[in-house]
Amino acid sequence: RIEIPSGKLIYDRQFALVDSSGKAIRLQTCPKMATIEPKINLDAGTMTISAPGKRDLVISLAETEIHGQEDVVQVCGNRCCGRLWGGHDVSDWFSSFLGIQCWLARYQSDSVSATGPADTSRSGYANEQALLLISENAVALLNEVLREQNQQVVGSRHFRPNIVVRSAGPNLDHVEDKWKSMTILRNSVQFQSKGNCARCAMVDFDPYTGKKGKTLRALSTYRRQSGQIMFG
């Protein structure tokens, strides 16, 4: 469900697993996280977490699940607002599955750190914008490059998008680069483009298995712009 007029998906990218220093744990260091699957029940106000070999964990999304003091979470080197969520039972569930001590944190835009202000303009723990669009045409072109390099092909989920589109016609591999806005005609909702998305090694990891590929290297051969690799 998308909030209007903010354009944010409810609960999207609001949660992160953090270590004892408050740093968000990433697939690069813990690929097993890819096998954890969350599902939101908006009617019940709960999030159910599933993982291979574990009983499902049901977490309330109510504010009563806040535990501990306000703190700051670090995501990709950026300081973000957040609080521990769900208590020790939740921490134990994730820690026992991943084999590392960790805690669940939830984004709180009104949190304040004792060490100074954090970035309150962020859309949860999203790196750049609240919504990310990916074109299937662009993914198909990337897969051609990956095949030429004898690498495993990828799907759109490698890029963690919120919206996936397909353009009809020739020479439309990255037509979305030129879009200034996009309108969903069914309900007349318009989204404004904020520019291309710079990519990191996160795209190398299969979102289902955590297995590492060489997606970023393939993208670097034709999508490098001003020192950054853009896709989406």
N, CA, C and O of each residue as an XYZ file, in Angstrom:
928
protein
N       0.843     -1.195      0.000
C       0.000      0.000      0.000
C       0.878      1.245      0.000
O       1.814      1.346      0.793
N       0.580      2.191     -0.884
C       1.356      3.417     -1.003
C       0.632      4.557     -0.317
O      -0.555      4.784     -0.551
N       1.361      5.279      0.541
C       0.788      6.439      1.201
C       0.704      7.600      0.214
O       1.642      7.848     -0.544
N      -0.406      8.296      0.227
C      -0.580      9.482     -0.593
C      -0.677     10.677      0.350
O      -1.448     10.590      1.306
N       0.051     11.803      0.158
C       0.839     12.098     -1.038
C       2.327     11.790     -0.913
O       3.082     12.130     -1.823
N       2.781     11.167      0.163
C       4.220     10.977      0.352
C       4.827     10.046     -0.690
O       6.008     10.166     -1.017
N       4.028      9.117     -1.214
C       4.556      8.165     -2.194
C       5.329      7.026     -1.575
O       5.930      6.240     -2.307
N       5.343      6.899     -0.259
C       6.086      5.847      0.414
C       5.227      4.591      0.547
O       4.017      4.677      0.757
N       5.861      3.431      0.425
C       5.187      2.179      0.717
C       5.169      1.979      2.226
O       6.198      2.113      2.887
N       4.005      1.661      2.766
C       3.864      1.499      4.206
C       4.788      0.382      4.696
O       4.757     -0.731      4.171
N       5.600      0.682      5.693
C       6.549     -0.221      6.348
C       7.741     -0.606      5.474
O       8.612     -1.345      5.931
N       7.805     -0.128      4.235
C       8.911     -0.514      3.358
C      10.233      0.070      3.842
O      10.314      1.268      4.115
N      11.266     -0.755      3.952
C      12.621     -0.365      4.351
C      12.649      0.366      5.698
O      13.472      1.255      5.918
N      11.744     -0.023      6.585
C      11.715      0.565      7.916
C      12.507     -0.249      8.929
O      12.768      0.224     10.035
N      12.890     -1.461      8.563
C      13.553     -2.338      9.521
C      14.959     -2.712      9.038
O      15.221     -2.812      7.839
N      15.846     -2.913     10.008
C      17.209     -3.353      9.717
C      17.713     -4.192     10.871
O      17.316     -3.986     12.018
N      18.578     -5.126     10.573
C      19.281     -5.862     11.620
C      20.601     -5.160     11.873
O      21.338     -4.854     10.936
N      20.898     -4.904     13.138
C      22.100     -4.147     13.482
C      22.967     -4.948     14.444
O      22.482     -5.807     15.181
N      24.278     -4.642     14.416
C      25.196     -5.277     15.352
C      25.284     -4.448     16.631
O      24.521     -3.500     16.814
N      26.204     -4.803     17.505
C      26.291     -4.143     18.806
C      26.691     -2.680     18.723
O      26.503     -1.929     19.680
N      27.250     -2.265     17.571
C      27.634     -0.864     17.397
C      26.553     -0.041     16.706
O      26.718      1.162     16.507
N      25.442     -0.692     16.338
C      24.370      0.009     15.656
C      24.510      0.016     14.148
O      23.710      0.641     13.452
N      25.518     -0.671     13.637
C      25.747     -0.711     12.191
C      24.857     -1.770     11.550
O      24.815     -2.914     12.002
N      24.147     -1.379     10.492
C      23.272     -2.321      9.796
C      24.081     -3.454      9.185
O      25.105     -3.220      8.543
N      23.622     -4.672      9.384
C      24.280     -5.848      8.826
C      23.863     -5.989      7.378
O      22.681     -5.868      7.059
N      24.818     -6.242      6.497
C      24.553     -6.292      5.059
C      24.806     -7.697      4.501
O      25.494     -8.515      5.111
N      24.232     -7.946      3.331
C      24.408     -9.251      2.704
C      25.869     -9.565      2.401
O      26.259    -10.732      2.364
N      26.676     -8.530      2.184
C      28.087     -8.767      1.891
C      28.773     -9.525      3.013
O      29.658    -10.345      2.767
N      28.364     -9.249      4.247
C      28.991     -9.897      5.397
C      28.145    -11.026      5.967
O      28.639    -11.860      6.726
N      26.856    -11.049      5.594
C      25.971    -12.085      6.133
C      24.971    -12.510      5.051
O      23.791    -12.168      5.131
N      25.439    -13.255      4.037
C      24.558    -13.638      2.920
C      23.369    -14.490      3.323
O      22.402    -14.585      2.566
N      23.411    -15.109      4.484
C      22.301    -15.948      4.939
C      21.032    -15.129      5.157
O      19.933    -15.682      5.180
N      21.177    -13.821      5.316
C      20.006    -12.972      5.487
C      19.059    -13.048      4.299
O      17.865    -12.782      4.439
N      19.580    -13.408      3.133
C      18.749    -13.472      1.932
C      17.640    -14.505      2.059
O      16.628    -14.416      1.363
N      17.817    -15.482      2.938
C      16.820    -16.536      3.087
C      15.741    -16.185      4.104
O      14.820    -16.972      4.320
N      15.842    -15.011      4.733
C      14.817    -14.552      5.666
C      13.725    -13.826      4.882
O      14.017    -12.956      4.061
N      12.479    -14.184      5.137
C      11.371    -13.594      4.389
C      10.349    -12.943      5.331
O       9.740    -13.638      6.143
N      10.153    -11.625      5.236
C       9.131    -10.953      6.042
C       7.827    -10.786      5.262
O       7.849    -10.584      4.048
N       6.706    -10.870      5.953
C       5.398    -10.627      5.354
C       4.597     -9.729      6.290
O       4.501     -9.988      7.489
N       4.026     -8.673      5.724
C       3.258     -7.709      6.498
C       1.768     -8.019      6.388
O       1.255     -8.233      5.290
N       1.076     -8.041      7.524
C      -0.378     -8.154      7.554
C      -0.926     -6.813      8.039
O      -0.915     -6.531      9.237
N      -1.403     -5.989      7.109
C      -1.854     -4.649      7.470
C      -3.077     -4.688      8.368
O      -3.222     -3.852      9.260
N      -3.962     -5.659      8.136
C      -5.182     -5.738      8.945
C      -4.868     -6.100     10.397
O      -5.455     -5.549     11.329
N      -3.924     -7.044     10.572
C      -3.580     -7.478     11.932
C      -2.528     -6.585     12.572
O      -2.343     -6.617     13.789
N      -1.838     -5.788     11.762
C      -0.779     -4.945     12.299
C       0.418     -5.747     12.762
O       1.018     -5.443     13.793
N       0.770     -6.788     11.989
C       1.877     -7.659     12.381
C       2.807     -7.895     11.198
O       2.431     -7.709     10.041
N       4.030     -8.312     11.519
C       5.002     -8.752     10.520
C       5.445    -10.162     10.895
O       5.924    -10.394     12.005
N       5.285    -11.104      9.963
C       5.688    -12.490     10.183
C       7.007    -12.747      9.471
O       7.132    -12.498      8.272
N       7.990    -13.247     10.214
C       9.322    -13.529      9.682
C       9.490    -15.030      9.549
O       9.269    -15.776     10.502
N       9.886    -15.472      8.353
C      10.119    -16.892      8.091
C      11.573    -17.108      7.680
O      12.194    -16.242      7.065
N      12.102    -18.280      8.033
C      13.458    -18.655      7.647
C      13.556    -20.173      7.667
O      12.877    -20.821      8.463
N      14.390    -20.757      6.804
C      14.525    -22.214      6.745
C      14.895    -22.818      8.095
O      15.852    -22.386      8.736
N      14.126    -23.824      8.522
C      14.422    -24.519      9.758
C      14.008    -23.802     11.028
O      14.304    -24.276     12.125
N      13.325    -22.662     10.903
C      12.909    -21.898     12.076
C      11.390    -21.789     12.122
O      10.722    -21.744     11.089
N      10.863    -21.748     13.334
C       9.444    -21.434     13.483
C       9.227    -19.970     13.118
O      10.087    -19.125     13.367
N       8.077    -19.679     12.528
C       7.787    -18.298     12.161
C       7.790    -17.401     13.391
O       7.339    -17.792     14.468
N       8.300    -16.205     13.209
C       8.325    -15.193     14.262
C       7.314    -14.113     13.890
O       7.395    -13.520     12.815
N       6.361    -13.862     14.787
C       5.342    -12.841     14.540
C       5.636    -11.638     15.423
O       5.705    -11.749     16.647
N       5.809    -10.489     14.786
C       6.175     -9.262     15.492
C       5.052     -8.246     15.343
O       4.563     -8.010     14.238
N       4.648     -7.650     16.449
C       3.649     -6.585     16.391
C       4.284     -5.314     15.838
O       5.442     -5.013     16.127
N       3.526     -4.578     15.048
C       3.993     -3.308     14.512
C       3.528     -2.128     15.359
O       3.727     -0.972     14.986
N       2.912     -2.422     16.490
C       2.438     -1.365     17.390
C       3.610     -0.710     18.104
O       4.657     -1.330     18.288
N       3.433      0.535     18.502
C       4.504      1.292     19.149
C       4.944      0.678     20.478
O       6.023      1.003     20.974
N       4.131     -0.199     21.061
C       4.492     -0.830     22.334
C       5.687     -1.756     22.197
O       6.241     -2.199     23.203
N       6.098     -2.060     20.963
C       7.225     -2.958     20.747
C       8.572     -2.247     20.781
O       9.610     -2.882     20.600
N       8.567     -0.924     21.013
C       9.827     -0.186     21.141
C      10.537     -0.631     22.409
O       9.913     -0.725     23.466
N      11.818     -0.902     22.320
C      12.612     -1.297     23.481
C      13.901     -0.477     23.495
O      14.519     -0.260     22.453
N      14.294     -0.030     24.671
C      15.538      0.716     24.803
C      15.367      2.178     24.462
O      14.270      2.643     24.152
N      16.485      2.898     24.527
C      16.480      4.329     24.285
C      16.618      4.630     22.790
O      16.934      3.754     21.984
N      16.373      5.888     22.453
C      16.553      6.322     21.081
C      18.026      6.172     20.697
O      18.923      6.394     21.510
N      18.246      5.799     19.469
C      19.617      5.552     19.047
C      19.735      5.895     17.571
O      18.754      6.285     16.938
N      20.912      5.752     17.037
C      21.156      6.027     15.619
C      21.729      4.777     14.964
O      22.663      4.161     15.478
N      21.159      4.419     13.835
C      21.590      3.265     13.070
C      22.447      3.751     11.900
O      22.170      4.797     11.312
N      23.479      2.993     11.570
C      24.334      3.335     10.435
C      24.020      2.407      9.265
O      24.133      1.187      9.379
N      23.626      3.000      8.142
C      23.323      2.245      6.930
C      24.199      2.768      5.800
O      24.104      3.937      5.425
N      25.044      1.908      5.264
C      25.958      2.285      4.165
C      26.770      3.525      4.528
O      27.016      4.377      3.675
N      27.185      3.630      5.786
C      28.007      4.747      6.226
C      27.227      5.976      6.626
O      27.809      6.930      7.142
N      25.911      5.983      6.401
C      25.074      7.126      6.765
C      24.387      6.883      8.102
O      23.931      5.776      8.389
N      24.320      7.927      8.911
C      23.672      7.833     10.222
C      22.180      8.081     10.056
O      21.768      9.102      9.505
N      21.370      7.135     10.539
C      19.915      7.203     10.396
C      19.258      7.016     11.761
O      19.852      6.457     12.683
N      18.037      7.490     11.868
C      17.309      7.366     13.127
C      16.756      5.957     13.289
O      16.365      5.320     12.310
N      16.725      5.476     14.518
C      16.164      4.154     14.742
C      16.112      3.768     16.205
O      16.819      4.333     17.040
N      15.256      2.790     16.504
C      15.130      2.235     17.848
C      15.081      0.719     17.763
O      14.644      0.157     16.759
N      15.533      0.060     18.826
C      15.430     -1.392     18.882
C      13.951     -1.773     18.929
O      13.135     -1.085     19.542
N      13.626     -2.882     18.267
C      12.225     -3.266     18.117
C      12.035     -4.737     18.471
O      12.735     -5.602     17.944
N      11.091     -5.017     19.359
C      10.708     -6.394     19.625
C      11.367     -7.078     20.802
O      10.923     -8.157     21.194
N      12.400     -6.504     21.383
C      12.986     -7.055     22.593
C      13.908     -8.237     22.367
O      14.299     -8.534     21.238
N      14.255     -8.916     23.475
C      15.253     -9.984     23.441
C      14.785    -11.211     22.678
O      15.598    -11.879     22.038
N      13.487    -11.526     22.730
C      12.996    -12.701     22.011
C      13.231    -12.558     20.509
O      13.624    -13.512     19.838
N      12.988    -11.363     19.997
C      13.214    -11.108     18.579
C      14.701    -11.166     18.262
O      15.107    -11.756     17.260
N      15.512    -10.554     19.118
C      16.965    -10.592     18.930
C      17.487    -12.022     18.933
O      18.325    -12.386     18.108
N      16.990    -12.829     19.863
C      17.442    -14.219     19.965
C      17.078    -15.018     18.711
O      17.853    -15.866     18.268
N      15.902    -14.750     18.140
C      15.460    -15.476     16.945
C      16.412    -15.207     15.786
O      16.888    -16.139     15.137
N      16.683    -13.945     15.532
C      17.582    -13.593     14.428
C      19.010    -14.046     14.715
O      19.685    -14.566     13.826
N      19.473    -13.853     15.943
C      20.856    -14.203     16.291
C      21.109    -15.698     16.157
O      22.161    -16.113     15.671
N      20.137    -16.513     16.592
C      20.321    -17.960     16.524
C      20.314    -18.455     15.086
O      21.015    -19.411     14.756
N      19.533    -17.815     14.235
C      19.488    -18.246     12.836
C      20.734    -17.824     12.072
O      21.288    -18.607     11.300
N      21.175    -16.592     12.283
C      22.313    -16.066     11.532
C      23.659    -16.454     12.133
O      24.685    -16.408     11.454
N      23.650    -16.835     13.403
C      24.904    -17.215     14.045
C      25.746    -16.039     14.491
O      26.929    -16.203     14.791
N      25.148    -14.843     14.538
C      25.831    -13.645     15.017
C      24.880    -12.857     15.905
O      23.670    -12.868     15.680
N      25.414    -12.173     16.910
C      24.578    -11.370     17.788
C      24.052    -10.152     17.032
O      24.828     -9.373     16.479
N      22.739     -9.997     17.013
C      22.159     -8.866     16.305
C      20.819     -8.496     16.919
O      20.242     -9.251     17.701
N      20.345     -7.329     16.550
C      19.075     -6.809     17.054
C      18.284     -6.241     15.888
O      18.853     -5.792     14.893
N      16.962     -6.266     16.024
C      16.099     -5.658     15.021
C      15.880     -4.194     15.380
O      15.512     -3.872     16.510
N      16.108     -3.315     14.416
C      15.892     -1.880     14.616
C      14.829     -1.406     13.639
O      14.702     -1.921     12.529
N      14.070     -0.414     14.080
C      13.040      0.172     13.211
C      13.286      1.663     13.077
O      13.620      2.349     14.043
N      13.113      2.143     11.866
C      13.324      3.565     11.592
C      12.322      4.414     12.361
O      11.121      4.143     12.362
N      12.842      5.448     13.015
C      12.011      6.396     13.753
C      12.470      7.799     13.385
O      13.554      8.220     13.790
N      11.674      8.517     12.636
C      12.099      9.821     12.126
C      12.273     10.858     13.221
O      12.929     11.878     13.008
N      11.685     10.610     14.408
C      11.804     11.590     15.482
C      12.888     11.232     16.483
O      13.015     11.887     17.517
N      13.688     10.179     16.185
C      14.748      9.787     17.108
C      15.877     10.812     17.102
O      16.152     11.444     16.082
N      16.518     10.967     18.243
C      17.646     11.883     18.375
C      18.779     11.153     19.071
O      18.574     10.514     20.103
N      19.967     11.247     18.511
C      21.124     10.577     19.089
C      21.821     11.479     20.090
O      21.839     12.702     19.944
N      22.393     10.857     21.107
C      23.155     11.624     22.089
C      24.414     12.226     21.488
O      24.990     13.161     22.042
N      24.841     11.682     20.343
C      26.059     12.182     19.708
C      25.774     13.229     18.645
O      26.695     13.690     17.971
N      24.522     13.608     18.484
C      24.201     14.646     17.511
C      23.036     14.242     16.638
O      22.581     13.100     16.698
N      22.544     15.170     15.821
C      21.384     14.896     14.989
C      21.691     13.897     13.880
O      22.791     13.869     13.328
N      20.694     13.083     13.571
C      20.815     12.160     12.450
C      20.032     12.721     11.274
O      19.414     13.781     11.372
N      20.066     12.002     10.170
C      19.387     12.458      8.964
C      17.912     12.105      9.054
O      17.547     10.941      8.883
N      17.061     13.082      9.319
C      15.632     12.847      9.462
C      14.879     13.019      8.149
O      13.657     12.874      8.117
N      15.589     13.324      7.064
C      14.939     13.518      5.775
C      14.857     12.225      4.975
O      14.281     12.216      3.887
N      15.414     11.141      5.484
C      15.462      9.885      4.764
C      14.097      9.221      4.709
O      13.222      9.498      5.530
N      13.925      8.337      3.726
C      12.733      7.510      3.615
C      13.052      6.148      4.224
O      13.367      5.199      3.505
N      12.970      6.054      5.547
C      13.353      4.831      6.216
C      14.826      4.538      5.973
O      15.656      5.447      5.985
N      15.148      3.267      5.751
C      16.528      2.882      5.507
C      16.835      2.732      4.017
O      17.800      2.062      3.648
N      16.026      3.346      3.167
C      16.347      3.390      1.740
C      17.582      4.246      1.544
O      17.745      5.268      2.212
N      18.458      3.835      0.627
C      19.699      4.570      0.402
C      19.464      5.964     -0.148
O      20.143      6.910      0.250
N      18.501      6.102     -1.066
C      18.313      7.393     -1.723
C      16.866      7.865     -1.641
O      16.567      8.788     -0.883
N      15.954      7.249     -2.411
C      14.572      7.694     -2.455
C      13.630      6.624     -1.912
O      14.012      5.468     -1.726
N      12.376      7.046     -1.663
C      11.398      6.140     -1.070
C      11.029      4.993     -2.001
O      10.782      3.877     -1.545
N      10.991      5.262     -3.306
C      10.613      4.244     -4.282
C      11.697      4.094     -5.336
O      12.338      5.068     -5.731
N      11.893      2.865     -5.783
C      12.893      2.579     -6.807
C      12.230      1.847     -7.956
O      11.550      0.841     -7.755
N      12.433      2.358     -9.166
C      11.863      1.760    -10.366
C      12.958      1.070    -11.176
O      14.055      1.602    -11.349
N      12.633     -0.129    -11.668
C      13.541     -0.898    -12.518
C      12.808     -1.266    -13.804
O      11.619     -1.584    -13.777
N      13.505     -1.224    -14.908
C      12.945     -1.623    -16.199
C      13.390     -3.041    -16.552
O      14.576     -3.359    -16.473
N      12.440     -3.892    -16.940
C      12.789     -5.236    -17.377
C      13.651     -5.199    -18.637
O      14.452     -6.103    -18.873
N      13.483     -4.143    -19.449
C      14.313     -3.986    -20.637
C      15.775     -3.828    -20.255
O      16.660     -4.414    -20.879
N      16.021     -3.019    -19.211
C      17.388     -2.795    -18.746
C      17.985     -4.076    -18.166
O      19.165     -4.365    -18.365
N      17.159     -4.843    -17.447
C      17.633     -6.116    -16.890
C      17.981     -7.089    -18.010
O      18.966     -7.821    -17.915
N      17.174     -7.100    -19.072
C      17.453     -7.989    -20.211
C      18.769     -7.636    -20.885
O      19.528     -8.524    -21.273
N      19.045     -6.335    -21.026
C      20.321     -5.907    -21.613
C      21.484     -6.322    -20.723
O      22.504     -6.798    -21.222
N      21.346     -6.150    -19.423
C      22.389     -6.566    -18.490
C      22.647     -8.065    -18.611
O      23.798     -8.500    -18.580
N      21.597     -8.847    -18.748
C      21.771    -10.294    -18.855
C      22.516    -10.691    -20.135
O      23.221    -11.700    -20.157
N      22.357     -9.901    -21.191
C      23.142    -10.155    -22.399
C      24.630     -9.974    -22.107
O      25.460    -10.764    -22.556
N      24.955     -8.932    -21.355
C      26.349     -8.681    -20.987
C      26.864     -9.798    -20.092
O      27.984    -10.275    -20.278
N      26.061    -10.220    -19.127
C      26.470    -11.287    -18.211
C      26.717    -12.595    -18.970
O      27.668    -13.316    -18.667
N      25.882    -12.898    -19.935
C      26.082    -14.122    -20.728
C      27.386    -14.046    -21.515
O      28.112    -15.034    -21.627
N      27.676    -12.870    -22.057
C      28.933    -12.700    -22.794
C      30.145    -12.915    -21.890
O      31.206    -13.338    -22.347
N      29.972    -12.617    -20.596
C      31.057    -12.784    -19.627
C      30.999    -14.144    -18.928
O      31.754    -14.402    -17.990
N      30.091    -15.012    -19.397
C      29.917    -16.351    -18.809
C      29.557    -16.282    -17.329
O      30.040    -17.070    -16.517
N      28.698    -15.323    -16.998
C      28.246    -15.152    -15.619
C      26.761    -15.482    -15.503
O      26.036    -15.515    -16.497
N      26.327    -15.725    -14.271
C      24.936    -16.046    -14.006
C      24.038    -14.843    -14.275
O      24.344    -13.726    -13.857
N      22.923    -15.075    -14.978
C      21.993    -13.975    -15.247
C      21.239    -13.621    -13.968
O      21.241    -14.380    -13.000
N      20.590    -12.446    -13.984
C      19.912    -11.938    -12.792
C      18.470    -11.589    -13.134
O      18.079    -11.554    -14.300
N      17.693    -11.334    -12.093
C      16.326    -10.862    -12.239
C      16.186     -9.478    -11.635
O      17.133     -8.962    -11.041
N      15.030     -8.877    -11.779
C      14.827     -7.525    -11.262
C      14.988     -7.458     -9.752
O      15.349     -6.409     -9.219
N      14.724     -8.567     -9.045
C      14.811     -8.549     -7.583
C      16.244     -8.372     -7.073
O      16.446     -8.029     -5.908
N      17.223     -8.599     -7.922
C      18.609     -8.321     -7.526
C      18.790     -6.851     -7.153
O      19.712     -6.500     -6.417
N      17.909     -5.997     -7.664
C      18.062     -4.554     -7.475
C      17.069     -3.975     -6.474
O      16.977     -2.758     -6.317
N      16.329     -4.848     -5.800
C      15.407     -4.463     -4.719
C      14.468     -3.325     -5.143
O      14.390     -2.308     -4.454
N      13.758     -3.482     -6.262
C      12.878     -2.399     -6.719
C      11.519     -2.427     -6.038
O      11.112     -3.452     -5.491
N      10.826     -1.309     -6.072
C       9.430     -1.237     -5.646
C       8.490     -1.319     -6.843
O       7.376     -1.829     -6.733
N       8.948     -0.812     -7.988
C       8.144     -0.791     -9.205
C       8.973     -1.362    -10.346
O      10.119     -0.962    -10.549
N       8.388     -2.306    -11.095
C       9.052     -2.908    -12.248
C       8.186     -2.640    -13.482
O       6.990     -2.931    -13.485
N       8.796     -2.087    -14.517
C       8.054     -1.747    -15.737
C       8.699     -2.425    -16.933
O       9.839     -2.885    -16.869
N       7.942     -2.477    -18.034
C       8.470     -2.966    -19.303
C       8.017     -2.026    -20.404
O       6.839     -1.676    -20.475
N       8.934     -1.614    -21.258
C       8.617     -0.707    -22.356
C       8.562     -1.485    -23.662
O       9.395     -2.355    -23.913
N       7.571     -1.164    -24.492
C       7.404     -1.843    -25.771
C       8.023     -1.011    -26.886
O       7.838      0.205    -26.941
N       8.761     -1.678    -27.777
C       9.361     -0.970    -28.894
C      10.860     -1.175    -28.939
O      11.434     -1.718    -27.995
N      11.511     -0.752    -30.018
C      12.962     -0.938    -30.174
C      13.766      0.125    -29.418
O      13.269      1.218    -29.146
N      15.000     -0.211    -29.089
C      15.953      0.737    -28.493
C      15.420      1.385    -27.215
O      15.546      2.593    -27.019
N      14.823      0.562    -26.349
C      14.252      1.081    -25.103
C      14.920      0.446    -23.884
O      14.291      0.290    -22.837
N      16.197      0.080    -24.024
C      16.883     -0.635    -22.949
C      16.947      0.169    -21.658
O      16.790     -0.389    -20.572
N      17.176      1.479    -21.767
C      17.232      2.334    -20.576
C      16.427      3.606    -20.809
O      16.874      4.704    -20.479
N      15.248      3.447    -21.376
C      14.411      4.611    -21.663
C      14.008      5.343    -20.390
O      13.742      6.544    -20.422
N      13.960      4.618    -19.258
C      13.560      5.245    -17.988
C      14.558      6.308    -17.527
O      14.217      7.154    -16.700
N      15.778      6.275    -18.048
C      16.768      7.293    -17.701
C      16.273      8.696    -18.050
O      16.648      9.673    -17.401
N      15.438      8.787    -19.069
C      14.992     10.086    -19.568
C      13.647     10.520    -18.994
O      13.190     11.632    -19.255
N      13.014      9.647    -18.213
C      11.698      9.988    -17.687
C      11.800     11.065    -16.613
O      12.660     11.000    -15.735
N      10.928     12.038    -16.689
C      10.810     13.066    -15.651
C       9.718     12.725    -14.647
O       9.760     13.152    -13.493
N       8.739     11.949    -15.105
C       7.647     11.533    -14.232
C       6.994     10.289    -14.807
O       7.229      9.928    -15.960
N       6.169      9.634    -13.989
C       5.418      8.462    -14.423
C       4.040      8.519    -13.785
O       3.912      8.804    -12.594
N       2.999      8.245    -14.583
C       1.633      8.294    -14.078
C       0.980      6.923    -14.195
O       1.026      6.294    -15.252
N       0.368      6.462    -13.101
C      -0.423      5.237    -13.119
C      -1.846      5.651    -13.478
O      -2.544      6.255    -12.663
N      -2.277      5.326    -14.695
C      -3.550      5.830    -15.215
C      -4.755      5.324    -14.442
O      -5.773      6.010    -14.351
N      -4.643      4.126    -13.886
C      -5.797      3.523    -13.216
C      -6.332      4.403    -12.094
O      -7.544      4.529    -11.917
N      -5.413      5.017    -11.332
C      -5.857      5.885    -10.228
C      -5.239      7.276    -10.288
O      -5.282      8.024     -9.312
N      -4.656      7.621    -11.451
C      -4.124      8.975    -11.698
C      -3.071      9.401    -10.683
O      -2.993     10.575    -10.322
N      -2.261      8.454    -10.222
C      -1.160      8.770     -9.308
C       0.091      9.050    -10.127
O       0.482      8.251    -10.978
N       0.712     10.188     -9.863
C       1.911     10.566    -10.604
C       3.133     10.562     -9.698
O       3.086     11.060     -8.573
N       4.231      9.995    -10.198
C       5.494      9.964     -9.481
C       6.501     10.831    -10.231
O       6.587     10.775    -11.457
N       7.257     11.627     -9.492
C       8.302     12.465    -10.073
C       9.648     11.745     -9.974
O       9.978     11.168     -8.938
N      10.404     11.786    -11.045
C      11.724     11.156    -11.044
C      12.736     12.041    -10.322
O      12.773     13.254    -10.529
N      13.555     11.423     -9.471
C      14.608     12.138     -8.750
C      15.988     11.829     -9.306
O      16.996     12.267     -8.752
N      16.036     11.073    -10.402
C      17.325     10.767    -11.012
C      17.676      9.295    -10.919
O      16.920      8.501    -10.359
N      18.828      8.934    -11.471
C      19.281      7.551    -11.484
C      19.788      7.111    -10.117
O      20.137      7.929     -9.266
N      19.817      5.794     -9.933
C      20.239      5.211     -8.655
C      21.670      4.677     -8.770
O      21.958      3.834     -9.620
N      22.555      5.170     -7.912
C      23.934      4.676     -7.869
C      23.965      3.325     -7.160
O      23.334      3.151     -6.118
N      24.701      2.373     -7.728
C      24.713      1.004     -7.220
C      26.017      0.643     -6.522
O      27.085      1.179     -6.817
N      25.880     -0.298     -5.577
C      27.045     -0.809     -4.854
C      27.068     -2.327     -5.015
O      26.300     -2.884     -5.801
N      27.942     -2.990     -4.275
C      28.116     -4.439     -4.407
C      26.909     -5.237     -3.948
O      26.883     -6.454     -4.131
N      25.905     -4.593     -3.357
C      24.687     -5.278     -2.937
C      24.040     -6.029     -4.113
O      23.448     -7.091     -3.922
N      24.155     -5.476     -5.320
C      23.503     -6.102     -6.478
C      24.177     -7.406     -6.884
O      23.634     -8.149     -7.701
N      25.345     -7.694     -6.332
C      26.034     -8.948     -6.641
C      25.378    -10.149     -5.978
O      25.626    -11.286     -6.379
N      24.547     -9.917     -4.972
C      24.040    -11.026     -4.158
C      22.631    -11.434     -4.575
O      21.724    -10.609     -4.679
N      22.482    -12.729     -4.808
C      21.185    -13.280     -5.177
C      20.197    -13.054     -4.035
O      20.477    -13.451     -2.903
N      19.035    -12.422     -4.303
C      18.098    -12.104     -3.218
C      17.410    -13.321     -2.620
O      16.743    -13.205     -1.592
N      17.557    -14.487     -3.243
C      16.941    -15.705     -2.725
C      17.919    -16.581     -1.961
O      17.558    -17.200     -0.960
N      19.154    -16.632     -2.434
C      20.133    -17.556     -1.852
C      21.292    -16.871     -1.143
O      21.957    -17.487     -0.311
N      21.540    -15.607     -1.462
C      22.695    -14.907     -0.904
C      23.982    -15.205     -1.640
O      25.035    -14.688     -1.266
N      23.927    -16.036     -2.690
C      25.120    -16.371     -3.451
C      25.625    -15.155     -4.207
O      24.837    -14.398     -4.774
N      26.946    -14.966     -4.216
C      27.536    -13.783     -4.838
C      27.862    -14.026     -6.303
O      28.416    -15.061     -6.675
N      27.498    -13.031     -7.135
C      27.848    -13.055     -8.543
C      28.734    -11.871     -8.890
O      29.425    -11.328     -8.029
N      28.709    -11.472    -10.166
C      29.557    -10.365    -10.611
C      28.734     -9.354    -11.405
O      29.146     -8.875    -12.461
N      27.561     -9.049    -10.862
C      26.641     -8.122    -11.517
C      27.230     -6.722    -11.624
O      27.152     -6.094    -12.680
N      27.812     -6.236    -10.549
C      28.330     -4.865    -10.544
C      29.462     -4.705    -11.554
O      29.563     -3.672    -12.217
N      30.298     -5.706    -11.671
C      31.392     -5.633    -12.639
C      30.850     -5.533    -14.055
O      31.370     -4.775    -14.874
N      29.796     -6.307    -14.344
C      29.190     -6.252    -15.671
C      28.580     -4.877    -15.937
O      28.726     -4.334    -17.032
N      27.900     -4.316    -14.945
C      27.301     -2.989    -15.104
C      28.370     -1.919    -15.327
O      28.149     -0.952    -16.056
N      29.516     -2.100    -14.698
C      30.569     -1.085    -14.790
C      31.108     -0.932    -16.211
O      31.724      0.084    -16.533
N      30.882     -1.924    -17.054
C      31.410     -1.853    -18.421
C      30.606     -0.911    -19.311
O      31.079     -0.505    -20.373
N      29.381     -0.558    -18.881
C      28.576      0.314    -19.752
C      27.640      1.273    -19.016
O      26.926      2.045    -19.656
N      27.634      1.236    -17.661
C      26.717      2.105    -16.917
C      27.448      3.014    -15.924
O      26.844      3.496    -14.965
N      28.723      3.245    -16.146
C      29.482      4.114    -15.261
C      29.295      5.577    -15.689
O      29.500      5.937    -16.849
N      28.898      6.405    -14.718
C      28.667      7.823    -14.970
C      29.274      8.642    -13.837
O      28.872      8.511    -12.681
N      30.230      9.474    -14.171
C      30.895     10.346    -13.177
C      31.397      9.564    -11.982
O      31.258      9.997    -10.838
N      31.980      8.410    -12.257
C      32.577      7.598    -11.197
C      31.611      6.696    -10.465
O      32.026      5.938     -9.588
N      30.318      6.757    -10.803
C      29.321      5.894    -10.156
C      28.676      4.988    -11.183
O      28.610      5.314    -12.368
N      28.196      3.833    -10.709
C      27.541      2.864    -11.581
C      26.035      2.998    -11.372
O      25.524      2.717    -10.288
N      25.331      3.431    -12.419
C      23.918      3.758    -12.318
C      23.047      2.661    -12.917
O      23.341      2.114    -13.979
N      21.965      2.358    -12.203
C      21.010      1.367    -12.716
C      19.701      1.549    -11.967
O      19.645      1.358    -10.753
N      18.655      1.917    -12.682
C      17.349      2.159    -12.068
C      17.134      3.609    -11.761
O      16.083      3.981    -11.241
